[in-house]
């Protein structure tokens, strides 16, 4: 086979897969979002944006992302640094920390529901310690902050491992000579982390943050399990439009809005953590 054609032949299966399972469905969704009947219109976007639940679900989604992603980034950096410095048991610790990756979103939500519900572990522990006389209904409309905290904790537990795996791989690519040179010049561990690890970790931070922020805007199953209708989010509203209200046009319009928000934040992250052209480790 011609060596010049080989790269194109190798990427052909992936290209066909993306065309069939991404580009074609995306074109259908875009068409549905911009049409009513056979007419081109922006009415679906106006209907979605003017609905009373839209600003609430947008605010909740943004607040959840703002609360969860920075905590996950800090935890992932700490855990990745610890794993990188371990001499023994590194693989075992990394395996244990990444177990949540194998758990579905809904299963993770149900696990944390078993902790926070009235007959759950938290109430049983508080009752056993004599802190409460009767079970506390944490996940109710009377405790909106507790609902938010429960969802945030579930998301932090479930998805931190995604960032951890990326950052562990990134730290592993940093040559040890840089750390040795910094140590020779008297840099403290904190200075080595700030002046060596973080700058050279930018490509991995880009990938981890973009992936996690996009997934944060798509949170649904954990919220459905723990908050239900008490904590509306954008993806929950898309589900409601599509299956409860049977309004596929509005669901498609809201899906494109979520896509637009994700693209904006992706560009912001790429700009904030841009890697100088030609830079190598």
C-alpha positions as CSV (number, residue, x, y, z in Angstrom):
1,X,0.0,0.0,0.0
2,X,1.1,3.5,-0.8
3,X,2.7,5.0,2.3
4,X,1.1,8.4,1.6
5,X,-2.4,6.8,1.7
6,X,-1.9,4.7,4.8
7,X,-2.7,7.4,7.3
8,X,-6.0,8.2,5.6
9,X,-6.9,4.5,5.5
10,X,-6.2,4.2,9.2
11,X,-8.4,7.1,10.2
12,X,-11.2,6.1,7.8
13,X,-13.0,3.8,10.3
14,X,-13.0,6.6,13.0
15,X,-14.2,9.1,10.4
16,X,-17.1,6.9,9.4
17,X,-18.0,6.3,13.0
18,X,-18.0,10.0,13.8
19,X,-20.0,10.7,10.7
20,X,-22.7,8.1,11.4
21,X,-23.0,8.5,15.2
22,X,-22.2,12.2,15.7
23,X,-22.4,14.4,12.6
24,X,-25.6,12.9,11.2
25,X,-27.4,13.0,14.6
26,X,-26.1,16.5,15.2
27,X,-27.5,17.6,11.8
28,X,-30.9,16.1,12.7
29,X,-30.9,17.8,16.1
30,X,-29.9,21.2,14.5
31,X,-32.6,20.8,11.9
32,X,-35.2,20.0,14.6
33,X,-34.1,23.0,16.7
34,X,-34.4,25.5,13.9
35,X,-37.7,24.3,12.4
36,X,-41.4,24.2,13.3
37,X,-43.2,22.1,10.8
38,X,-41.4,22.9,7.5
39,X,-40.5,26.5,8.4
40,X,-37.1,27.8,9.5
41,X,-37.6,29.7,12.8
42,X,-36.0,30.7,16.1
43,X,-39.2,30.2,18.0
44,X,-38.0,27.1,19.7
45,X,-35.1,29.0,21.3
46,X,-37.4,31.8,22.3
47,X,-39.9,29.3,23.9
48,X,-37.1,27.6,25.8
49,X,-35.4,30.8,27.0
50,X,-38.7,32.4,28.1
51,X,-39.8,29.3,30.1
52,X,-39.8,30.0,33.9
53,X,-37.6,27.0,34.6
54,X,-34.8,27.9,32.2
55,X,-33.0,30.6,34.3
56,X,-33.4,28.3,37.4
57,X,-31.9,25.3,35.7
58,X,-29.1,27.4,34.1
59,X,-28.2,28.9,37.5
60,X,-28.3,25.5,39.2
61,X,-26.1,23.9,36.5
62,X,-23.6,26.8,36.6
63,X,-23.5,26.7,40.4
64,X,-23.0,23.0,40.5
65,X,-20.1,23.2,38.0
66,X,-18.5,26.1,39.8
67,X,-18.7,24.2,43.1
68,X,-17.6,20.8,41.9
69,X,-14.9,21.4,39.2
70,X,-12.4,23.5,41.3
71,X,-12.7,21.0,44.2
72,X,-12.2,18.1,41.8
73,X,-9.2,19.8,40.2
74,X,-7.5,20.4,43.6
75,X,-8.2,16.8,44.7
76,X,-7.0,15.4,41.5
77,X,-3.7,17.4,41.6
78,X,-3.2,16.3,45.2
79,X,-3.9,12.7,44.5
80,X,-1.8,12.6,41.3
81,X,1.1,14.2,43.1
82,X,0.8,11.6,45.9
83,X,0.6,8.7,43.5
84,X,3.6,10.0,41.5
85,X,5.8,10.1,44.7
86,X,4.8,6.6,45.9
87,X,7.5,3.9,45.7
88,X,5.3,0.9,46.6
89,X,1.6,0.2,46.2
90,X,1.2,2.9,43.5
91,X,-0.8,0.7,41.2
92,X,-3.1,-0.5,44.0
93,X,-3.8,3.0,45.3
94,X,-4.5,4.3,41.8
95,X,-6.8,1.3,41.1
96,X,-8.8,2.0,44.3
97,X,-9.1,5.7,43.6
98,X,-10.4,5.1,40.1
99,X,-13.1,2.5,41.1
100,X,-15.8,5.2,40.7
101,X,-15.0,5.4,37.0
102,X,-16.6,2.0,36.6
103,X,-19.8,3.1,38.3
104,X,-22.6,4.6,36.2
105,X,-23.9,8.0,37.0
106,X,-27.3,6.6,38.1
107,X,-25.7,4.0,40.3
108,X,-23.5,6.6,41.9
109,X,-26.6,8.7,42.6
110,X,-28.4,5.7,44.2
111,X,-25.3,5.0,46.4
112,X,-25.4,8.5,47.8
113,X,-29.2,8.3,48.1
114,X,-28.7,5.4,50.4
115,X,-26.5,7.6,52.5
116,X,-28.7,10.7,52.7
117,X,-32.3,9.3,52.7
118,X,-34.3,9.1,55.9
119,X,-33.5,5.4,56.5
120,X,-29.9,5.8,55.2
121,X,-26.5,5.5,56.7
122,X,-26.1,9.1,57.8
123,X,-29.4,9.1,59.7
124,X,-28.5,5.7,61.2
125,X,-25.1,6.9,62.4
126,X,-26.6,10.2,63.8
127,X,-29.3,8.2,65.6
128,X,-26.7,5.7,67.0
129,X,-24.6,8.6,68.3
130,X,-27.7,10.2,69.9
131,X,-27.5,13.3,67.8
132,X,-31.1,13.1,66.6
133,X,-34.3,11.7,68.1
134,X,-35.9,11.0,64.7
135,X,-34.6,10.6,61.1
136,X,-33.9,13.9,59.3
137,X,-35.3,14.3,55.8
138,X,-32.1,15.8,54.2
139,X,-33.4,15.6,50.6
140,X,-36.5,17.6,50.8
141,X,-37.7,21.0,49.5
142,X,-37.2,22.3,53.1
143,X,-33.5,21.7,52.8
144,X,-32.4,23.0,49.3
145,X,-28.9,23.6,50.4
146,X,-28.5,20.0,51.6
147,X,-29.8,18.7,48.3
148,X,-27.2,20.8,46.6
149,X,-24.4,19.5,48.9
150,X,-25.5,15.9,48.4
151,X,-25.4,16.2,44.6
152,X,-22.0,18.0,44.8
153,X,-20.5,15.4,47.0
154,X,-21.8,12.6,44.8
155,X,-20.4,14.3,41.7
156,X,-17.0,14.9,43.4
157,X,-16.8,11.3,44.5
158,X,-17.9,10.0,41.1
159,X,-15.9,12.0,38.6
160,X,-12.7,13.2,40.3
161,X,-11.0,10.0,39.0
162,X,-11.5,11.2,35.4
163,X,-9.2,14.2,36.1
164,X,-6.9,12.0,38.3
165,X,-6.1,9.6,35.5
166,X,-5.3,12.4,33.0
167,X,-3.1,14.3,35.5
168,X,-1.2,11.1,36.6
169,X,-0.3,10.5,33.0
170,X,0.7,14.1,32.5
171,X,2.9,14.2,35.6
172,X,4.5,10.9,34.4
173,X,5.7,12.6,31.3
174,X,7.6,15.3,33.2
175,X,11.4,14.4,33.2
176,X,12.8,13.8,36.7
177,X,15.8,15.9,35.8
178,X,13.7,19.1,36.1
179,X,12.8,18.2,39.7
180,X,16.4,17.3,40.5
181,X,17.7,20.5,39.1
182,X,15.1,22.5,41.0
183,X,16.1,20.7,44.2
184,X,19.8,21.4,43.6
185,X,19.0,25.1,43.4
186,X,17.2,24.9,46.8
187,X,13.6,24.9,45.6
188,X,11.1,23.7,48.3
189,X,8.5,21.0,47.4
190,X,5.9,23.7,47.1
191,X,8.1,25.8,44.8
192,X,8.8,22.7,42.7
193,X,5.1,22.1,42.3
194,X,4.4,25.7,41.4
195,X,7.4,26.3,39.1
196,X,7.9,22.9,37.6
197,X,4.8,20.7,37.8
198,X,2.0,23.1,37.1
199,X,3.7,24.9,34.0
200,X,4.6,21.5,32.4
201,X,1.2,20.1,33.2
202,X,-0.7,22.6,31.2
203,X,-1.6,20.3,28.3
204,X,-3.0,17.7,30.7
205,X,-4.8,20.4,32.7
206,X,-6.4,21.6,29.5
207,X,-7.7,18.2,28.6
208,X,-8.9,17.4,32.2
209,X,-10.7,20.7,32.7
210,X,-12.4,20.7,29.3
211,X,-13.6,17.2,29.7
212,X,-14.8,17.8,33.3
213,X,-16.5,21.1,32.6
214,X,-18.3,19.7,29.6
215,X,-19.5,16.7,31.6
216,X,-20.5,19.1,34.5
217,X,-22.9,20.8,32.1
218,X,-24.4,17.4,31.1
219,X,-25.0,16.2,34.7
220,X,-28.4,14.5,34.9
221,X,-28.6,11.0,36.5
222,X,-27.0,11.9,39.8
223,X,-29.4,14.9,40.1
224,X,-32.4,12.8,39.2
225,X,-31.5,10.2,41.8
226,X,-30.8,12.7,44.7
227,X,-32.7,15.9,43.8
228,X,-35.4,14.9,41.3
229,X,-37.5,18.0,40.5
230,X,-36.1,19.8,43.6
231,X,-33.0,20.7,41.7
232,X,-33.7,21.3,38.0
233,X,-30.7,21.3,35.7
234,X,-30.3,21.9,31.9
235,X,-30.0,18.2,31.0
236,X,-33.0,17.4,33.1
237,X,-35.1,20.0,31.3
238,X,-34.0,18.5,27.9
239,X,-35.3,15.1,29.2
240,X,-38.5,16.7,30.3
241,X,-39.1,18.5,27.0
242,X,-38.4,15.3,25.0
243,X,-40.2,12.6,27.1
244,X,-42.6,14.4,29.4
245,X,-43.8,17.2,27.2
246,X,-43.2,15.4,23.9
247,X,-41.6,18.6,22.4
248,X,-38.6,17.4,20.5
249,X,-38.1,20.8,18.9
250,X,-37.7,22.5,22.3
251,X,-35.5,19.7,23.5
252,X,-33.2,20.1,20.5
253,X,-33.0,23.8,20.9
254,X,-32.0,23.5,24.6
255,X,-29.5,20.8,23.7
256,X,-27.8,23.3,21.2
257,X,-27.8,26.0,24.0
258,X,-25.9,23.5,26.3
259,X,-23.6,22.8,23.4
260,X,-23.0,26.5,22.9
261,X,-22.2,27.0,26.6
262,X,-19.8,24.1,26.5
263,X,-18.0,25.5,23.5
264,X,-17.6,28.9,25.1
265,X,-16.1,27.4,28.3
266,X,-13.9,25.2,26.2
267,X,-12.5,28.2,24.4
268,X,-12.0,30.1,27.7
269,X,-10.0,27.1,29.1
270,X,-7.9,26.8,25.9
271,X,-7.1,30.5,26.1
272,X,-6.4,30.5,29.8
273,X,-4.1,27.5,29.7
274,X,-2.7,27.9,26.2
275,X,0.6,26.2,25.5
276,X,3.2,28.2,23.7
277,X,3.6,27.1,20.1
278,X,6.5,24.7,19.7
279,X,6.8,24.1,23.5
280,X,7.8,20.6,24.4
281,X,8.6,18.8,27.7
